[in-house]
């Protein structure tokens, strides 16, 4: 069985400005994974910036030639999506500054229910 890494990235450097300024770097850093699932920005201490979203990070990874990048704006949809695309032995990594840990728990609960 071949294991692949699914890296779930909630671009929660938790600032719209940071995502705007560093989305190319985030896309490059995420490209080490086999599969990238990007969701939206955790809205901490600054208001949204028009046209700045997690899609910028996903697009940057795609621009680098990554073949398996998905942008899912609504976190509530991510656990179900992961359930569809993961296989036994896969490694799923979640990280972010906000509440992405809730998505990880939801995914684990779905796995337990089988």
Secondary structure, 3 states (H helix, E strand, C coil): CCCCEEEEEECCCCCHHHHHHHHHHHHHHHCCCCEEEEECCCCCCCCCCCCCCHHHHHHHHHHCCCCCEEECCCHHHHHHHHHHHCCCCCEEEEECCCCHHHHHHHHHHHHHHC
